[in-house]
Amino acid sequence: MRALAPFTALLLSTALLIAGHGLQHSLVPLRGESEGFGAFWVGGLGSSYFLGYALGCVLAPMLVARAGHIRVFAALVGMASGVILIYPLFLEPLVWVSLRIATGFCLAGLYIIIESWLNERTDNANRGLVMSAYIVINFATVTFGQLLLMTYPLSSFALFTLSSVLISFAAIPLALSRATQPAPLFIVRLNLQALYRNSPIGLISTLMTGMALGTFWSFGGVFAARSGLTTDQVAIFMSVAVGAGALGQWPFGRLSDKIDRRLVLIGLQAAAATVAVTIFVLGPATLPHLLLAGFAFGLVALPSYSIGIAHAYDHAEQNQHVTMAAGLLLAFAIGSIVGPLGASVFLAQLGPGGLFLFMGIAQALLGAYVLLRLTTREAVPEEEKEDFSIAATAPMGAVLADTDLAEQDVDLVEPEPVTFDEEEGRPEL
């Protein structure tokens, strides 16, 4: 545990940030639902968050290059904290969509800063421990954030205030830390076409899992509420699903190290599609049955993203991992923008179970595509496979990986280095 001591402030800031964010991730669509926004606008809240997230992935490194990690972290925390307090002041769907874009932008920037900081300040000897601690904190605190829905009535201002307070407090440990901030980030230009040529399954799987999981994050609580659960029960339902997803990451990841990852991905998609369609067919159910369904779905659906990334890494050189992770993250964001909008149509026409039918279709299509690819490309030889990395489950997928960008010969990205003026203490652009 001594290896984690230098990261105490950063990990504490992470815990507070994600707890506050986890709360609002369910709070905003549930409150929008209770205010009568309708399926389309509730879906728009999910899509707009991921639109802001995609913009943050592209633009946040430029802000860090200009002002440094700590200043940008403080600015984004302040913005994210302030934005959440505006929601109950303006109960208008279009205003909320704009606020969700801002929130997505802030969170993407904050995740980039946290993960780049962790990666740069660790070495190969303790990187696994540090990143594992970070992932555990991610899953634990986002689950805790869901449970905070139980603390105040959904209609009150208090839940928005609680989320804002937690996010605001996230700035304190890092601001008071004596840790030296990392060097400015490299700004990259992506080539998705080259990424597809390198790993078609990697790109398509992250796109399709983005459609399914973006829908789940946007509508999971709404599904539970429309199925007759109280707000407290919705919080438990979401926590169970997220907790199950956390449990599934490691065993399925290790299994994919031992056999063809494509077979694991096909199995996960088949299982997730089966669970999703079963939920749609059975319709309204009691709380125990819904919790069981949420656990089963989370267990097999949430690990799909990291398995797809691991497969993509198997087809990439070590010096391509940074651009590979960034490109896959962008594909996931695009899928997450499209998914909630498409799911809103299913919700409006078929009721709450229609959401799972939509996700089941997306997962079945992905499974069919991967099955087709089995006939067109040989499996990666055992000795050439990358070991499954828990870092692939991080929000940014550890975008800045464990290699020095300045020394890389990257062919899928064009890095634009930023030098650092030691005397002035700021980056030179």
C-alpha positions in Angstrom: 0.0 0.0 0.0 3.0 2.3 0.4 3.0 2.6 -3.4 -0.4 4.3 -3.3 0.7 7.0 -0.7 1.9 9.5 -3.4 -1.5 9.3 -5.0 -3.7 9.7 -1.9 -4.8 13.2 -2.8 -5.5 12.4 -6.4 -7.5 9.2 -5.6 -9.5 11.0 -2.9 -10.4 13.8 -5.4 -11.4 11.0 -7.8 -13.7 9.4 -5.2 -15.5 12.6 -4.4 -15.8 13.6 -8.1 -17.2 10.2 -9.2 -19.6 10.0 -6.2 -21.1 13.3 -7.1 -21.2 12.4 -10.8 -22.7 9.0 -10.1 -25.5 10.6 -8.3 -26.4 13.0 -11.1 -26.1 10.4 -13.7 -29.3 8.8 -12.4 -30.8 12.0 -10.9 -31.0 14.0 -14.1 -33.0 11.6 -16.3 -35.2 10.6 -13.3 -36.0 14.2 -12.5 -36.6 14.9 -16.2 -38.9 11.9 -16.4 -40.9 13.2 -13.3 -41.1 16.7 -14.8 -42.8 15.2 -17.9 -40.0 15.8 -20.4 -41.0 12.7 -22.4 -39.0 9.8 -23.9 -37.3 11.8 -26.6 -36.0 14.6 -24.4 -34.9 12.1 -21.7 -33.0 10.3 -24.4 -31.6 13.6 -25.5 -30.2 14.2 -22.0 -28.2 11.0 -22.3 -27.0 11.7 -25.9 -26.1 15.3 -25.1 -23.9 14.2 -22.2 -21.9 11.9 -24.5 -21.7 14.7 -27.1 -20.1 16.9 -24.5 -17.9 14.0 -23.5 -16.7 13.5 -27.1 -15.9 17.3 -27.3 -14.0 17.1 -24.1 -11.9 14.2 -25.3 -10.8 16.4 -28.3 -10.6 19.8 -26.7 -9.5 19.2 -23.0 -5.9 18.4 -23.9 -5.6 21.8 -25.5 -6.8 23.5 -22.3 -4.3 21.4 -20.2 -1.5 22.4 -22.6 -2.4 26.0 -22.1 -3.0 26.2 -18.4 -1.7 23.0 -16.8 -3.3 20.1 -15.1 -4.1 21.7 -11.7 -5.6 24.9 -13.1 -7.8 23.1 -15.6 -8.8 20.5 -13.0 -10.0 23.3 -10.7 -11.8 25.1 -13.5 -13.6 22.0 -14.7 -14.6 21.0 -11.2 -16.0 24.5 -10.6 -17.9 24.4 -13.9 -19.3 20.9 -13.2 -20.3 21.8 -9.7 -22.0 25.0 -10.8 -23.8 23.4 -13.7 -25.6 20.8 -11.6 -27.2 23.6 -9.5 -28.8 25.2 -12.6 -31.0 22.2 -13.4 -33.7 22.8 -10.8 -33.8 26.5 -11.6 -34.8 26.0 -15.3 -37.1 23.0 -15.8 -36.9 23.2 -19.6 -35.7 20.3 -21.7 -33.5 22.4 -24.1 -31.8 24.1 -21.1 -31.1 20.7 -19.6 -29.7 19.3 -22.8 -27.2 22.3 -22.9 -26.3 21.6 -19.3 -25.6 18.0 -20.0 -23.3 18.9 -22.9 -21.3 21.1 -20.4 -21.3 18.3 -17.8 -20.0 15.7 -20.4 -17.3 18.1 -21.5 -16.2 18.7 -17.9 -16.1 15.0 -16.9 -14.1 14.0 -20.0 -11.5 16.7 -19.2 -11.4 15.6 -15.6 -10.9 12.0 -16.4 -8.2 12.8 -18.9 -6.3 14.8 -16.3 -6.7 12.1 -13.6 -5.6 9.2 -15.8 -2.7 11.0 -17.4 -1.5 12.1 -14.0 -1.7 8.5 -12.7 0.0 7.1 -15.7 2.9 9.5 -15.8 3.6 9.3 -12.0 3.8 5.5 -11.9 6.3 3.1 -13.3 6.0 -0.5 -14.6 6.6 -1.9 -11.1 3.5 -0.4 -9.5 1.3 0.7 -12.4 -0.9 -2.3 -12.1 -1.6 -1.6 -8.4 -2.2 2.1 -8.9 -4.6 1.6 -11.8 -6.4 -1.2 -10.1 -7.0 1.0 -7.1 -8.3 3.7 -9.4 -10.7 1.3 -11.1 -12.0 0.0 -7.8 -12.6 3.5 -6.6 -14.4 4.3 -9.9 -16.8 1.4 -9.6 -17.3 1.7 -5.8 -18.0 5.4 -5.8 -20.3 5.4 -8.8 -22.3 2.7 -7.1 -22.3 4.7 -3.9 -23.5 7.7 -5.9 -26.5 5.8 -7.2 -27.4 5.0 -3.5 -27.3 8.7 -2.6 -30.7 9.0 -4.5 -32.1 7.5 -1.3 -31.1 10.4 0.9 -33.7 13.1 -0.2 -36.9 13.2 -2.2 -36.4 13.3 -6.0 -38.4 16.5 -6.2 -36.2 18.4 -3.8 -33.3 20.7 -4.6 -31.2 18.8 -2.0 -30.0 16.0 -4.3 -28.6 18.5 -6.8 -27.0 20.4 -4.0 -25.4 17.1 -2.6 -24.0 16.3 -6.0 -22.6 19.8 -6.3 -21.0 19.7 -2.9 -19.3 16.4 -3.6 -17.9 17.6 -6.9 -16.7 20.9 -5.4 -14.9 19.1 -2.6 -13.1 17.1 -5.2 -10.9 20.1 -5.9 -9.7 20.4 -2.3 -7.3 17.4 -1.9 -5.6 18.0 -5.2 -5.3 21.7 -4.7 -3.6 21.3 -1.3 -1.4 18.5 -2.5 2.4 19.1 -2.9 2.5 16.6 -5.8 4.2 17.9 -9.0 1.8 18.1 -11.9 2.7 16.2 -15.0 4.1 17.7 -18.2 1.5 19.0 -20.7 -0.4 16.5 -22.8 0.2 15.8 -26.4 -2.6 16.8 -28.7 -3.5 14.1 -31.2 -5.4 13.9 -34.5 -7.2 10.6 -35.0 -7.6 8.5 -38.0 -10.6 6.2 -37.5 -10.2 4.7 -41.0 -6.7 3.4 -40.1 -8.0 2.2 -36.8 -10.7 0.2 -38.6 -8.2 -1.3 -40.9 -6.1 -2.3 -37.9 -8.9 -3.8 -35.9 -12.5 -3.9 -37.4 -13.9 -5.7 -34.3 -12.2 -3.3 -31.9 -13.8 -0.2 -33.6 -17.3 -1.8 -34.3 -17.5 -3.4 -30.8 -16.9 -0.1 -29.0 -19.4 1.7 -31.3 -22.1 -0.9 -30.6 -21.4 -1.3 -26.9 -21.6 2.5 -26.8 -25.1 2.3 -28.2 -26.2 -0.3 -25.6 -24.4 1.0 -22.6 -25.1 4.7 -23.4 -28.8 3.7 -23.4 -28.4 1.9 -20.1 -26.8 4.8 -18.4 -29.3 7.2 -19.8 -32.4 5.2 -19.3 -31.6 2.5 -16.7 -33.2 4.5 -13.8 -36.1 5.5 -16.0 -36.8 1.9 -16.9 -36.9 1.0 -13.2 -39.1 3.9 -12.4 -41.6 3.1 -15.2 -41.6 -0.5 -14.0 -43.1 0.7 -10.8 -40.1 1.0 -8.5 -39.8 3.8 -6.0 -36.8 6.2 -6.1 -35.0 4.2 -3.4 -35.6 1.0 -5.3 -34.4 2.6 -8.5 -31.1 3.5 -6.6 -30.7 -0.1 -5.5 -31.5 -1.5 -9.0 -28.8 0.7 -10.6 -26.3 -0.1 -7.9 -26.8 -3.8 -8.3 -26.3 -3.5 -12.1 -23.2 -1.4 -11.8 -21.8 -3.6 -9.1 -22.4 -6.7 -11.2 -20.5 -5.1 -14.1 -17.6 -4.5 -11.9 -17.6 -8.1 -10.8 -17.6 -9.3 -14.4 -14.6 -7.3 -15.6 -11.7 -9.4 -14.3 -13.0 -13.0 -14.8 -14.2 -12.4 -18.3 -11.0 -10.4 -19.1 -8.8 -13.3 -17.8 -10.9 -15.8 -19.8 -10.3 -13.8 -22.9 -6.5 -14.2 -22.3 -6.8 -17.9 -22.4 -9.1 -18.3 -25.5 -9.9 -16.3 -28.6 -11.3 -12.9 -27.3 -13.8 -12.9 -30.1 -15.4 -16.1 -28.7 -15.7 -14.3 -25.3 -17.2 -11.3 -26.9 -19.7 -13.4 -28.9 -20.7 -15.2 -25.6 -21.2 -11.9 -23.8 -23.3 -10.4 -26.5 -25.4 -13.6 -26.8 -26.0 -13.6 -23.0 -26.7 -9.9 -22.8 -29.1 -10.0 -25.7 -30.9 -13.0 -24.2 -31.2 -11.2 -20.8 -32.4 -8.0 -22.5 -35.0 -9.7 -24.7 -36.2 -11.8 -21.7 -36.8 -8.6 -19.7 -38.8 -7.2 -22.7 -40.9 -10.3 -23.1 -41.7 -10.9 -19.4 -42.7 -7.2 -18.9 -43.5 -5.8 -15.4 -41.9 -7.7 -12.6 -41.4 -7.6 -8.8 -38.4 -5.9 -7.2 -36.5 -9.2 -6.6 -36.9 -10.2 -10.2 -35.9 -6.8 -11.5 -32.8 -6.8 -9.3 -31.9 -10.3 -10.6 -32.4 -9.0 -14.2 -30.3 -5.9 -13.5 -27.5 -8.1 -12.0 -27.5 -10.5 -14.9 -27.5 -7.7 -17.5 -24.8 -5.7 -15.8 -22.6 -8.8 -15.3 -22.5 -9.7 -19.1 -23.1 -6.3 -20.8 -20.7 -3.9 -19.0 -17.5 -5.9 -19.5 -18.0 -5.9 -23.3 -16.2 -2.6 -23.8 -13.0 -3.6 -22.1 -12.9 -7.0 -24.0 -13.3 -5.2 -27.3 -10.4 -2.8 -26.4 -8.2 -5.8 -25.4 -8.9 -7.4 -28.8 -8.0 -4.1 -30.5 -4.7 -4.0 -28.6 -3.8 -7.5 -29.7 -3.7 -6.1 -33.3 -1.7 -3.0 -32.5 2.0 -2.4 -31.9 3.0 -1.1 -28.4 3.5 2.4 -29.8 -0.1 2.5 -31.2 -1.8 2.0 -27.9 -2.3 5.7 -27.1 -4.0 6.4 -30.4 -5.9 3.1 -30.3 -7.4 3.9 -26.9 -8.3 7.4 -27.9 -10.0 6.3 -31.2 -12.0 3.6 -29.5 -13.1 6.0 -26.8 -14.4 8.4 -29.5 -16.2 5.5 -31.2 -17.8 4.6 -27.8 -18.9 8.2 -27.4 -20.5 8.3 -30.9 -22.4 5.1 -30.1 -23.5 6.6 -26.8 -24.8 9.7 -28.6 -26.9 7.7 -31.1 -28.1 5.0 -28.7 -30.3 7.0 -26.3 -32.0 8.8 -29.1 -32.9 5.5 -30.9 -33.9 3.9 -27.6 -36.3 6.8 -26.9 -38.4 5.7 -29.9 -38.6 2.1 -28.5 -39.5 3.5 -25.1 -42.3 5.7 -26.5 -43.7 2.9 -28.6 -43.2 -0.3 -26.5 -43.0 0.9 -22.9 -40.1 0.5 -20.5 -39.2 -3.0 -21.7 -38.6 -1.5 -25.2 -35.3 -0.1 -23.9 -34.0 -3.5 -23.3 -35.3 -4.7 -26.6 -33.2 -1.9 -28.2 -30.1 -2.9 -26.3 -30.7 -6.5 -27.1 -30.8 -5.8 -30.8 -27.6 -3.8 -30.6 -25.8 -6.6 -28.8 -27.2 -9.3 -31.1 -26.0 -7.3 -34.1 -22.5 -7.0 -32.6 -22.4 -10.7 -31.8 -23.4 -11.5 -35.4 -20.7 -9.2 -36.8 -18.0 -10.7 -34.6 -19.2 -14.2 -35.6 -18.8 -13.2 -39.2 -15.3 -11.9 -38.6 -14.3 -15.3 -37.3 -14.4 -16.6 -40.9 -12.3 -13.7 -42.3 -9.4 -13.4 -39.9 -7.3 -15.9 -37.9 -7.2 -15.6 -34.2 -4.2 -13.9 -32.6 -1.6 -16.4 -31.6 -1.4 -17.0 -27.9 2.1 -15.7 -27.6 1.2 -12.4 -29.4 -1.8 -11.5 -27.2 -1.6 -8.7 -24.8 -2.5 -9.6 -21.2 -6.0 -8.2 -20.3 -5.4 -4.9 -18.5 -7.8 -3.6 -15.9 -7.0 -0.1 -17.1 -9.2 -0.8 -20.1 -12.2 -0.4 -17.8 -11.3 3.1 -16.9 -13.5 6.0 -18.2 -10.8 7.1 -20.6 -9.4 3.6 -21.0 -6.1 4.9 -19.8 -5.8 7.0 -22.9 -2.3 8.1 -22.1 -0.8 4.7 -21.7 2.3 3.4 -20.1 4.7 4.6 -22.8 6.4 8.0 -23.4 4.7 9.7 -26.3 7.7 11.7 -27.1 9.7 8.6 -27.9 7.0 6.9 -29.9 6.9 6.4 -33.7 3.1 6.5 -34.0 1.5 5.9 -37.4 -2.1 6.4 -36.5 -1.6 9.8 -34.9 0.2 13.0 -35.4 1.5 14.3 -32.0 1.9 18.0 -31.6 4.3 18.4 -28.6 4.1 21.2 -26.1 7.3 22.3 -24.4 7.3 23.5 -20.8 8.9 26.8 -19.7 10.6 25.9 -16.4 11.2 29.6 -15.4 7.8 30.8 -16.1 6.1 27.6 -14.9 3.8 27.4 -17.8 3.6 25.6 -21.2 4.9 27.2 -24.3 2.5 27.0 -27.2 
